[in-house]
């Protein structure tokens, strides 16, 4: 088994050790966005990629009587799940997106995260009693509003 860092230079090293790349499909679990760098890298090289739901992979492992959990077991179960899903025509390859579409997706995702943070800060503001806390929260909200506006302007730039 091979473990690599989530960095492009390590992805390049990975490709050097995989033979017959035109016959390879990378299958990985969705990991809250951490998989996106590798997916983007592979797709930029026209390599097939499938991202599977982690819960489905876990349920599949459990259905096979595999309850232990470590990287080696997970990798084996993902491989097996992918083979069975592919044979049944259920393995969906990730469609490539343009670089602009990926950038827009990243901006929208980050904007949503900031909006969530602003909501939390507003809730803190409502509960704050101490004047210093109120001032700090106010500064944070202003900074978040400013950054949200900056990102929204970038999104608008892409749309035109």
Residue pairs with C-beta under 8 A, 6 or more apart in sequence:
1 71
1 72
1 75
2 14
2 17
3 71
4 10
4 11
4 13
4 14
6 34
6 37
6 38
7 37
8 37
8 41
11 37
11 38
11 41
11 42
15 21
15 45
18 24
21 45
21 47
24 47
24 48
25 47
25 48
25 49
25 50
25 82
25 86
25 91
25 93
26 38
26 42
26 47
26 48
26 49
26 50
27 49
27 50
27 51
27 52
27 78
27 79
27 81
27 82
27 91
28 35
28 38
28 39
28 49
28 50
28 51
28 52
28 78
29 35
29 51
29 52
29 53
29 54
29 57
29 74
29 78
30 51
30 52
30 53
30 54
31 54
33 109
35 51
38 49
39 49
39 51
39 94
40 102
42 48
42 49
43 49
43 94
43 96
43 97
48 93
49 93
49 94
50 82
50 91
50 92
50 93
50 94
51 94
52 78
52 81
52 82
52 85
52 91
56 81
57 74
57 77
57 78
57 81
60 77
60 80
60 81
60 84
61 67
61 73
61 74
61 77
61 81
64 77
64 80
66 73
66 77
82 91
85 91
97 105
100 158
103 158
104 155
104 158
107 151
107 154
107 155
107 158
108 155
110 151
111 148
111 151
111 152
111 155
114 144
114 147
114 148
114 151
115 148
117 144
118 141
118 144
118 145
118 148
121 137
121 140
121 141
121 144
122 141
124 133
124 137
125 134
125 137
125 138
125 141
128 134
128 137
